[in-house]
């Protein structure tokens, strides 16, 4: 049979593909250090686990509204009001099957055939693919490792056109760990508001900020530009709940209605008992979050030191998320030219799994996740050093 044309426009998620290869090697008895997946190595909060189990015991296993458990929607809105002074209520929230589903449903709700979506480079691997699946065309904004991958407002605004429907921002960034500076963020949102362009801010890693540079959320800008500001988040990273698949979006009423309608046909509601677990995590797991963040700060400091000792490797220091995105082109040789061949070389020679930078739009780089123990980081970077010398 002939598959739909849209399938030909996209490929498998590179991060999941590499993670799958690493798991297959481990299953065959090979010790592979997996730096590919952005998955915390901590257990989910006990309060979330108990709340989900309690919901199962009490028979809370039926459908909810397509937009999610009302209590969780209101709790998410209250959290953003407390932390960022956002203006939204629970009516402005949709609970989704992970943050990825929120972004995909937003693409379906706002992007049509031939519409343009502006996306900074490097980008999370799924952003452009979701735009293509919706029929749109990604338009990329260059940043530079020499500038610490700073995203400047002028660079974004210069890419806006009559066909632009959406700008997608990601701060802290996956893969670079870079934050968008507040002034640049405000200029981008203001310019987009003048032209009726939606700004989707993926703030999945908003709690993972390690330096002195403050995180600037788009949420408070909804007071002034409520018709165009959308924020997406997830319980996966902050609460180590990746497999629970609970994310959310906050935004204007027409966008919420559209996403809710799409979700009613795509998944119905997210898993009911998982939402009860997420509600408990939001209200009771702050001490666990702080514990994880302390560990990530130590890991970030360690991987910075280890990368600085690798010959031919240059890396802008991440100030957020839990990734580094080193430039490794000076390590390329025959048989390991480009990020795909180099990543394959590291997997075969060093038994270390990383993600090729080309998946994020930058072929001179690889992405390394430091969502693992300091011991594994040390061993993995030692292996990489031995392989490239």
N, C-alpha and C positions, 0 to 999 in steps of 0.2 A: 504494500500500500504506500501511497505518497503521504508523507508527513506535511503538516502545515508549514508554510514559509517562515513563520515566526521562529520555529524551532531551529531553522538553519542560521538564524541571526545570532544565536547565543551558544555558549559552551558550558560545560560543567564548571561549577565553582572550583577555582584552582586551590583554594585552601582546603576544601573538603576532599579534593582529589589527592593532594599530597598526604593529608591525614589518613586517608584510606590506604594508600600505599605503605605508609609507616606501620599501620595496624596489621596489614597482611604480612609484612616482614617479621614483626614481633610474634605474630601467631605461628610463624614457622621456626621460632626459636632464636631469631637474631635480635640482639640488643640494639635497638634504634632509639636515639634520643629525638623526641618529636618537638621541634620548635615551630611547627606549622600552625596548629589550631589555636585560635584565641579562646581557650577554654580554661577557666580557673581550676586549679588543682585542689581547691578546698571543698569540703562537704557543704551541702546546702544547710541553711540555719536550722537547728533542731526545732525552733518554734514554727517554722514553715512546714517541716516534715510532719510534726504532730498535728498541726491545724489541717493539713491535707488528709491525714489518716482519720482524724476526727470527723471530717466532712464525709469521708467514705463510710465510716461506721454509722453515721446518722442519716445515710441515704441521700446525701446532697450530690446526686449523680445525674440529675436531669438537666434539660436545657435551661439556660438563662436567656435574657434578651441577647440578641445578636451582638450588641455593642458591649456585652460583658456584665459582670456582676455589679449592680448599682453601688454597693458599698465600696468596692474596689475602685470604681470610677471616681467616686467622691474623695476617696483617700488619696489617689494620685493627684487630683486637682489640689487638695489641701496641702500635699507635700510641696508642690510647685509654688503655691502661694507662700508657704512658710520659708522656703529656701531662696526663692527668687522674686517674690512679690508679684507673681503672675496673676492676671485677672480672671483666669478661667474657673468655672465650676465643673461639677461632675458631668453636666450636660455637654461640655466641650471635650469629653474624653471618650475614646474608643479603646477597649482592651482587645488585644490582637494575639494571634498565635506567633508570639515572638516579635521582636522589632522588625525582622525581615518582612513579615507579612504586612505590618503597618506601612512600610515603605512601598511594597508592591501594590497594595490596595490604593495607596495615594497616587502611584503612577497610573493605575487604571482609571482612577477618578478624575485626573487632571491633565493627562497627556493623550493627545490624539495622533493620528497618522500625520507625519510631517512636522509635528511640533518639535521645538528644540528645548532641551534641558541643559543648563549650564552646570558643569561639574568640575571642581578643581582637581588638578593632577598633583601628586598621586591620589588615586581614589580607592575606596573600598571596592573590592572586585565585583560586587553585585549591583552597584549603582547603575552603570551603563547598560548592563544586561536587562535589568528591570525596565529601563526606559525603552530599550529595543523591543522587548516583549509587548509593551504597550503601544508600539508603533511609532514611537518618537525617535529623534536623533540626538545623541549626546554631543555636546559641544564642550571641549575641554579648555581649562585655564591652566597655563604653565606656572609652576613654582620652581624654585631652585634650591638645591642642597647648600649652595654658597650663601643663600639668604636664610638658611634654617627652615626652608619650606614655608616661609611666611606667605600667607594669602593676603594680597593687597586689594583693597576695594576697587581701585582704578582698573586693575587687571580683570576683575570679574565684570565690572560695568561695561568695559570695552567689548565684551563678548555678547552683550544683550542685543537682540534684534527684534524685528517685527514678529518673528516666529517663536520667540522665547515665551514659554509658558511657566517654567519652573526653574529656580536655582536651588541646587542641593548643596548644603554645607555640612561638614562633619568636623566637629570640634568637641573634645580632643580627637585628633585624626587617627584613624586606622588607614594607613600603616605608619605614619611618621611620628605620631605623638605630639604634633604641633597644635597649639591653640590659636584660634582666630582672635586677634586683638579687638578690644571693645569698639574702638573708633572705626575700624574697618567693617566690623559687623553692622554697626549702626548705619554707616554710609550705604552698604549693600542693601539693607532692608529698606531704607528710605528711598533709594533709587528704584527699587523693585515696586514699592508701593505706588510711586508716581506713575508706573506703567502697568499696574495691575498684574504683576508677576508674583506668583506664589514663592515663598522662601520656606523650604523644608530643612529644618535644622536637626540633623541626627546627633543627639547628645547622649548616646548610649554609654559613653565613658566619662560622663560629667563628674563622677566622684573620684576618678583616677587622675588627680592633678598633684604633682610632686614638687614643683619648684616654687619660686616666689611669685611667678607670673599668675595673676588671678584668672580664673575661668569666667568668660563672658557668655552667659546663656542668652538665647534669643527670646526666652519666655517673657521677661519684663517689657520687651518691645511690643508685645501684643496690646499694651495699654494704648499706644499711639498708632500701631499698624495692625490692628486686630483682624483685618480682612485678609491679610497676606502671610501672617506668621503661623507656621505649624512646627511643633516640636515632637520628635520621636524619641522614645526611650525603651528600656528593657530591664527586666529583672535578671537576665541571664548573667551579666558580668558583675554587677554590683553585689548581688546576693549569691553568686555561684550556683545559679539555677538554670543552666543552659538547656538541659533536657526537659525542663518543665514547659518551655515554649510559651512564656507569657511576656508580651510587650504592650506598648500603648502608643497612642498619638493624642496630642492636644492641639486644638485649633478652632477656626471659625465654624459657626453652625452649619453652613452649607457644605463645607468639606466633611465635617463629622457625619452629616446625614448621608453623603455620597459613599463614604467609606463604610458606614454601617450597612448600607444597602448592598454593597458589593460583598461584604463579609457574610451577610445573611445567605447569600447564594454560594459562597466559596467554602466556608467552614462551619456555618452557623456560629455558635459562640465558642470561645476558647474552652478548654477542658475545665469543667466546673470545680472539681476539687482542687485542681492546681491553682485556680484563682483564689480559693480560700487560703491556700498556702502562701500565695503572694501577698495577700492582705495581712497575714500575720508577720511576714518578713518586713513589710513596710513599717509596721507599728512596733515590732519587738526586737529586731535584729541589728540595731545600730551598733551595739558593742562588737558584734561579729564583723561588721563592715570595717570598723576602725582597726580591728585586729588584722584583717586581710590587707588593708592599706599600708599598715606598718611593714608587713612582709614585702609588699610590692616596692616600697621605697628602698629597702635593702637590696632587693634584686636589681632594681634599676641602677643603683650605684655600682653594684658588682659588674653588671654587663657593660656599663660604660668603661670601667677600668679594663676589662678583658678585651673589648673591641679596640681600645686605644693601643693595645700591644700587638694587634694583628697587622703584619706588613701588607701594604697595598689596600688597606681598608680605611674608609673615611665615613664618619657617621655624625650627623647632627643629633645633639643630645635631645632625647624626648622629654617633654615636660608633662605629658599626659598619656593616658591609655597604658597598655603594657606590651608595646612593641618597639623594636628599633628597626630602622630601615637603612642599613649601611650601603654605601656605594662600594662595589667590589669589582669594577671593571678592570682595575689594574691586576687582578688575579686571573683574568681570563687568559687561556692558552688554547692551543690546538686541542680539540676534543672537549673543551669546556668554554666555548665562546657563547656569550649571551647568558642571560639569567636562567633560562631553562636548562641548558647543558651544564651550567655551573651547579645548579641545584641538584641535578641528577648525579653529577660527580660527587658532591658532598654526601648524598644518600648512599651511593655505592662504595665510595672510598672511606668516608669517615663514619658512616652509619648515623648521620645527622639529617633530619628532615627540616628543610626551610621552604619558604614559598618564593618562587621566582618573581622578581620585581615586575616583569612584563605583565603579570596579572593585575598589577595596580597602575599600569601605564608607563612604567619606568624600567627599561631593560638593563640598566647599569646597576641595579640594586637587588637585594634580597630582603625578605621580611623575616625577622626572628621574633617569636613571642617569648616573653620572659614570665609567662604564667606557669612556672614550674619551680622546683626547689633550687636553692643556691648551689647545692651539690650537683644537680643535673646541668645547671648553667655552666659551672666550672668544667665539668667533664666534656660537655658538648663543645664549648669554645676551645678547649685543649685539643679535641679531635679535629676541629676545623683548622686550627693552627698547624697541626702536624700534616694535614692533608695538603695545604697550600704551600708549605715550605719546600 
